[in-house]
Amino acid sequence: MSLISIDPDRCTKDGHCVAECSPKIIEMGDDYPFIKVENEERCIDCGHCVAVCPTEALTLKTLSPVECSPLDKSLNLSEEQAIQFLRSRRSIRTYKNKSVDKETLQKLIDLARYAPTGSNKQPVQWVIIQDPADVQTVAGMVTDWMRDIIAQAPDVAKEMKFDTIVAAQESGVDRICRNAPHLAFAFADQSFPNAQTDCAIALSYLELFLPANGLGGCWGGYTTFATKSWQPLKDFINLPENTECHGVMMIGYPRYRFHRMPTRREAPIIWR
């Protein structure tokens, strides 16, 4: 089977697949769209050609129109709905003492995998900490990492105010993982040049999906930094060899509701 196949009874030769092909390997022939054999290896398997065809005439070797969920236009957000949805996003730092079931956590990751990645490489992998006790173990390891920075690089530690965070941890106030019941670590193989960005976008997708499930999240910056150099934490999360963590998200049920959308500074713009 060639990389794409065309149903001649459905194809209208509108050229949509040609125009939307990212690597520009689909051409319009005298009869129907086609890909030269020598160009097939350049396909990034993004599915644009299948998704854009209005008549379901094109099938990719790895993807058929039947496998693709149709878009329900009745679910499209209005501008007002989109503005409220995005502006109402909040970092959640106080959580209920309630765990999220595994099925819901799986649903979150299933949505996050649709985040765009460079050249559709889809390098993002996940470690999900399910046990709240393990989350506190992580918080303790990050605290130890901070203590080490305080000892080894006091100027850096002072700038990052690690002393106040360590003091809070020692007094029983969790400023690292915020007593969240779960953590999501996004990581990727070090061979992917866009891995950090890909992980960040995937985590953003995950975070924006949380409220639809009654959940909230917060980016775990301290934990992310600690995964880069603190061996006990590396050993605990046990990432595969030659991979690196690029972001951590706290996940749980928000203890409080927010009722207003705070303002932000005007965006500096340079118009050319």
Long-range contacts (C-beta under 8 A, 24 or more apart in sequence): 1-61, 2-34, 2-35, 2-37, 2-40, 2-61, 3-35, 3-40, 3-43, 3-60, 3-61, 4-33, 4-34, 4-35, 4-49, 4-58, 4-59, 4-60, 4-61, 5-58, 5-59, 5-61, 6-32, 6-33, 6-34, 6-57, 6-58, 6-59, 7-56, 7-57, 7-58, 7-59, 8-32, 10-55, 10-56, 10-57, 11-55, 11-57, 11-58, 12-54, 12-55, 12-57, 14-54, 16-52, 16-53, 16-54, 17-48, 17-49, 17-52, 17-53, 17-58, 20-48, 20-49, 20-52, 21-48, 21-49, 22-46, 22-48, 22-120, 33-58, 44-119, 44-120, 45-120, 46-120, 84-261, 85-208, 86-208, 87-261, 88-211, 88-258, 88-261, 89-207, 89-208, 89-211, 90-216, 90-258, 91-217, 91-218, 91-219, 92-178, 92-216, 92-217, 92-218, 92-250, 92-252, 92-254, 93-178, 93-218, 94-178, 94-179, 94-254, 94-255, 94-256, 95-178, 95-179, 95-180, 95-181, 95-216, 95-250, 95-252, 95-253, 95-254, 95-255, 96-252, 96-253, 96-254, 96-255, 97-181, 98-181, 98-252, 98-253, 99-130, 99-132, 99-181, 99-182, 100-181, 100-182, 100-215, 100-251, 100-252, 100-253, 102-130, 104-213, 104-215, 105-130, 105-182, 105-184, 105-251, 107-213, 108-184, 108-206, 108-209, 108-210, 108-213, 108-215, 108-251, 109-184, 109-206, 111-205, 111-206, 111-209, 112-202, 112-203, 112-205, 112-206, 112-209, 113-202, 114-205, 115-198, 115-201, 115-202, 115-204, 115-205, 116-201, 117-194, 117-198, 117-201, 117-202, 118-192, 118-193, 118-194, 118-197, 118-198, 119-194, 121-192, 121-194, 121-198, 123-188, 123-189, 123-192, 123-194, 123-195, 123-198, 124-186, 124-187, 124-188, 124-195, 124-198, 124-199, 124-202, 125-186, 125-187, 125-188, 125-240, 125-243, 126-184, 126-185, 126-186, 126-187, 127-184, 127-185, 127-187, 127-237, 127-238, 127-239, 128-182, 128-183, 128-184, 128-185, 129-182, 129-183, 129-184, 129-185, 129-237, 130-182, 132-179, 132-180, 132-181, 132-182, 135-177, 135-179, 135-180, 135-181, 135-182, 135-183, 136-174, 136-177, 136-179, 137-236, 138-176, 138-177, 138-183, 138-223, 138-233, 138-236, 138-237, 139-169, 139-174, 139-176, 139-177, 139-223, 140-169, 141-226, 141-230, 141-232, 141-233, 141-236, 142-176, 142-177, 142-222, 142-223, 142-226, 142-230, 142-233, 143-169, 143-170, 143-176, 144-230, 144-232, 145-225, 145-226, 145-229, 145-230, 145-233, 146-222, 146-226, 148-230, 165-222, 176-220, 176-222, 176-223, 177-220, 177-223, 177-250, 178-218, 178-250, 180-217, 180-218, 180-250, 180-251, 180-252, 181-251, 181-252, 181-253, 182-250, 182-251, 182-252, 183-220, 183-223, 183-248, 183-249, 183-250, 183-251, 184-248, 184-249, 184-251, 185-227, 185-237, 185-239, 185-245, 185-247, 185-248, 186-245, 186-246, 186-247, 186-248, 186-249, 187-239, 187-243, 187-244, 187-245, 187-246, 188-243, 188-244, 188-246, 189-240, 189-242, 189-243, 190-242, 190-243, 190-244, 191-242, 195-244, 195-246, 196-246, 198-246, 199-246, 199-247, 200-246, 200-247, 203-247, 203-249, 206-249, 207-249, 210-251, 214-253, 215-251, 215-252, 215-253, 215-254, 216-251, 216-252, 216-253, 216-254, 217-249, 217-250, 217-251, 217-252, 218-249, 218-250, 219-247, 219-248, 219-249, 219-250, 220-247, 220-248, 220-249, 220-250, 221-248, 223-248, 224-248
